[in-house]
Amino acid sequence: MIAAWLAIASSAVSAAEAVDLRTLLANEEFRRSWQQLMQAEERLPEWIINLDGQSFPMQALEADGKRYLFGKLCEPERCSGERLFVLVDWDKDQAHALYVRLPEAMPADRAPSRYATLRWLGEPDALLQQVLQEQLAQEADWY
Protein backbone atom coordinates (compact mmCIF):
# COMPACT_ATOMS: atom_id res chain seq x y z
CA MET A 1 0.00 0.00 0.00
CA ILE A 2 1.21 3.46 -0.75
CA ALA A 3 2.12 5.13 2.51
CA ALA A 4 0.78 8.58 1.63
CA TRP A 5 -0.25 10.87 -1.18
CA LEU A 6 1.40 14.23 -1.01
CA ALA A 7 0.66 17.36 -2.95
CA ILE A 8 4.01 18.47 -4.34
CA ALA A 9 3.96 22.21 -3.87
CA SER A 10 1.16 24.68 -4.22
CA SER A 11 2.79 26.25 -7.28
CA ALA A 12 3.26 22.84 -8.92
CA VAL A 13 -0.35 21.91 -8.22
CA SER A 14 -1.57 25.22 -9.61
CA ALA A 15 0.54 24.74 -12.72
CA ALA A 16 -0.77 21.20 -13.20
CA GLU A 17 -4.37 22.32 -12.79
CA ALA A 18 -3.88 24.86 -15.58
CA VAL A 19 -3.64 22.01 -18.12
CA ASP A 20 -5.58 18.93 -19.01
CA LEU A 21 -4.61 15.90 -21.09
CA ARG A 22 -5.66 17.50 -24.37
CA THR A 23 -3.59 20.63 -23.80
CA LEU A 24 -0.65 18.55 -22.55
CA LEU A 25 -0.43 17.07 -26.06
CA ALA A 26 1.19 20.35 -27.08
CA ASN A 27 4.20 19.28 -25.00
CA GLU A 28 6.59 17.48 -27.33
CA GLU A 29 7.86 15.01 -24.69
CA PHE A 30 4.35 14.01 -23.67
CA ARG A 31 3.14 13.76 -27.26
CA ARG A 32 6.03 11.42 -28.05
CA SER A 33 5.32 9.32 -24.93
CA TRP A 34 1.62 9.14 -25.73
CA GLN A 35 2.27 8.11 -29.34
CA GLN A 36 4.63 5.35 -28.15
CA LEU A 37 2.00 4.11 -25.73
CA MET A 38 -0.68 4.08 -28.42
CA GLN A 39 1.56 2.21 -30.88
CA ALA A 40 1.90 -0.61 -28.37
CA GLU A 41 -1.88 -0.92 -27.89
CA GLU A 42 -4.63 -2.27 -30.13
CA ARG A 43 -8.36 -1.76 -30.48
CA LEU A 44 -8.80 1.50 -28.64
CA PRO A 45 -11.46 4.10 -29.38
CA GLU A 46 -10.38 7.21 -31.29
CA TRP A 47 -11.20 9.48 -28.34
CA ILE A 48 -8.47 7.70 -26.34
CA ILE A 49 -5.91 7.58 -29.14
CA ASN A 50 -6.32 11.29 -29.86
CA LEU A 51 -7.15 12.36 -26.27
CA ASP A 52 -10.19 14.23 -27.53
CA GLY A 53 -12.79 13.20 -24.99
CA GLN A 54 -14.02 15.35 -22.13
CA SER A 55 -10.88 16.29 -20.21
CA PHE A 56 -10.45 17.41 -16.61
CA PRO A 57 -7.71 19.51 -14.93
CA MET A 58 -4.55 17.57 -14.13
CA GLN A 59 -3.19 17.07 -10.63
CA ALA A 60 0.37 16.86 -9.39
CA LEU A 61 0.91 13.74 -7.26
CA GLU A 62 3.77 12.06 -5.46
CA ALA A 63 4.06 8.32 -4.87
CA ASP A 64 7.03 6.41 -3.51
CA GLY A 65 9.22 9.50 -3.76
CA LYS A 66 8.47 10.13 -7.46
CA ARG A 67 6.44 12.95 -8.94
CA TYR A 68 3.66 12.45 -11.48
CA LEU A 69 0.95 14.30 -13.32
CA PHE A 70 -2.45 12.65 -13.16
CA GLY A 71 -5.25 13.39 -15.58
CA LYS A 72 -8.53 11.90 -16.62
CA LEU A 73 -10.61 11.90 -19.73
CA CYS A 74 -13.97 10.41 -20.56
CA GLU A 75 -15.86 9.41 -23.67
CA PRO A 76 -17.91 12.47 -24.66
CA GLU A 77 -21.19 10.60 -25.22
CA ARG A 78 -20.86 8.25 -22.21
CA CYS A 79 -18.78 10.06 -19.61
CA SER A 80 -20.05 7.89 -16.78
CA GLY A 81 -19.55 4.72 -18.83
CA GLU A 82 -16.06 5.05 -20.33
CA ARG A 83 -13.14 6.77 -18.61
CA LEU A 84 -9.41 6.98 -18.99
CA PHE A 85 -7.06 7.64 -16.07
CA VAL A 86 -3.55 8.69 -17.10
CA LEU A 87 -0.40 8.90 -15.02
CA VAL A 88 2.57 10.71 -16.56
CA ASP A 89 5.99 10.90 -14.95
CA TRP A 90 7.12 14.41 -14.12
CA ASP A 91 9.51 14.57 -17.10
CA LYS A 92 6.61 13.54 -19.36
CA ASP A 93 8.69 10.83 -21.00
CA GLN A 94 6.55 7.91 -19.86
CA ALA A 95 2.78 7.50 -19.63
CA HIS A 96 0.55 4.75 -18.26
CA ALA A 97 -3.20 4.56 -18.21
CA LEU A 98 -6.24 2.72 -16.93
CA TYR A 99 -9.18 2.43 -19.33
CA VAL A 100 -12.44 1.80 -17.46
CA ARG A 101 -15.61 0.64 -19.23
CA LEU A 102 -19.04 -0.05 -17.79
CA PRO A 103 -21.77 -2.06 -19.50
CA GLU A 104 -24.19 0.17 -21.41
CA ALA A 105 -27.33 -1.24 -19.84
CA MET A 106 -26.09 -1.46 -16.27
CA PRO A 107 -28.87 -0.70 -13.75
CA ALA A 108 -28.30 2.41 -11.64
CA ASP A 109 -28.59 0.43 -8.39
CA ARG A 110 -25.58 -1.80 -9.23
CA ALA A 111 -22.06 -1.10 -7.99
CA PRO A 112 -19.93 0.00 -10.96
CA SER A 113 -16.83 -1.49 -9.35
CA ARG A 114 -18.33 -4.99 -9.67
CA TYR A 115 -19.20 -4.71 -13.37
CA ALA A 116 -16.44 -2.57 -14.82
CA THR A 117 -13.87 -3.81 -17.31
CA LEU A 118 -10.40 -2.49 -16.49
CA ARG A 119 -7.64 -2.38 -19.10
CA TRP A 120 -4.09 -1.34 -18.30
CA LEU A 121 -2.26 0.62 -20.98
CA GLY A 122 1.52 0.89 -21.00
CA GLU A 123 2.21 -2.00 -18.62
CA PRO A 124 2.25 -0.03 -15.36
CA ASP A 125 4.00 -1.77 -12.46
CA ALA A 126 2.12 -2.69 -9.28
CA LEU A 127 2.74 0.72 -7.68
CA LEU A 128 1.42 2.66 -10.68
CA GLN A 129 -1.57 0.34 -10.95
CA GLN A 130 -2.35 1.06 -7.33
CA VAL A 131 -2.00 4.80 -7.89
CA LEU A 132 -4.44 4.66 -10.81
CA GLN A 133 -6.89 2.45 -8.91
CA GLU A 134 -6.83 4.84 -5.96
CA GLN A 135 -7.70 7.70 -8.29
CA LEU A 136 -10.57 5.66 -9.72
CA ALA A 137 -11.81 4.87 -6.21
CA GLN A 138 -12.07 8.61 -5.51
CA GLU A 139 -14.66 9.07 -8.25
CA ALA A 140 -17.99 10.16 -6.76
CA ASP A 141 -19.97 7.49 -8.63
CA TRP A 142 -17.52 4.61 -7.95
CA TYR A 143 -18.52 2.20 -5.22
N, C-alpha and C positions, 0 to 999 in steps of 0.2 A: 504494500500500500504506500502511496506517496505520502510522505510525512506532512507536507503542508504546501498550500498554494500561496505564493506571494506575489503581490503586485510589484512590478520592478521599481519604478519611480514614477511619481505623478506626471512628470513631463513625458516619460516614455509611454505611459498609458494614454495620455492626451494625444500624443502623436499617433499612436496605434488607432485610437478611436476616430481619427480624422480620415481614415481610409477603410475601404472594404475590399473584399476579394477581387471585385471587378476593377477597381482603380489600382490595386496592387499589380495587376497585369502590366501596367505601364513601366514597372521596375524590370529592367532587363534580366537581372539575376533570377527573380521570381518567375518571370515568363519562361526562361530557359528550364528552370526546375519543373514548372508545371507541364511544359511540353514533354519533357523526359518522362514524367510520371504518366501522362496520357498515352505515350507511345508504348508503354509496358502493359497497358490495360486494354481490354476488349469489351465490346458491347456496353458502352456507356451512353446515356442520353446526351444530346448536343448541348443542353443547358449546363451539364457538368464539364464537358470537354472545353467549352468556350467560356465558362464561368459567367453565363449571362442569365442566371436566375435572379430571384429576389435576394439581394445581398444585405448583410447587416454589418454594423461597425465592428472592426477587429479589436481584439484585446491583447495586451501584453501579459504573458504568463511566465512563470518560472517553475521548473520541475527538475528535481535532482541536480540542482546547481546550474542548469542550462536555461537559456532564455528562448522563448518562442513567441510567435504571433499566432493567435487563434482567430479563425473566422468561420462564419457559416453562411450557407446559401441554401435556398430552397427552390423547388420547381415552381415556376410562376403560377401555373394552373392548380397545383395541388400542394400548397406550401405545408400543410399539416401532414401530407402523405409521403412526400419525398424530400429528404434533406441531405445536405452534405456538410460535414464538419471537417475543417482543414487546419492542420498544424504545420507551421512553417518555421524552420529554425531561424534564429535572429539574423543570420547572414543571408537568408533567403535562398540558399543554394540547395536546400532539400525540403520537399513537401511530402506529407502523408495525409491521408483522408479516411473518413468513415462515411460511407454512403448508406443511408437508412431509408428503407421503403416499408410502407404499411399497405396492407391489402386495401383495394379500392372500396369494397363493400363492408368494411369492418364496422360493427355496431359501436355506437358512441359509448356504451357502458362497458366495453372491453378494454383491458389494460394494453396499451400500445406495446409496452415492453415484452409482452408475451407473444405477440403476433408479428413483430417487425422482422425484416430480413436485414442483416448487417453485412456489409461488404467492405473489407479493408482494401485500401488503395495505397500502393507504394511500400508494402511489406513493413509496416511499423513494428518495432519491437514491443515487448510486453509493457514497458513503461509508457510508450507513446499510445498504445492501445488503451491503457488505463486512463491516460489524460483525456483522450477523445471520448471514452465512455463516461467519464465524470462530467464532461461538458454536456453530453447528451442527457445525462440524468438530471441536470439543472433546468432542462426545458420545462416550462410550466405545464405542458400537456403530456409529460412523460411520467408514467407511473407503472 
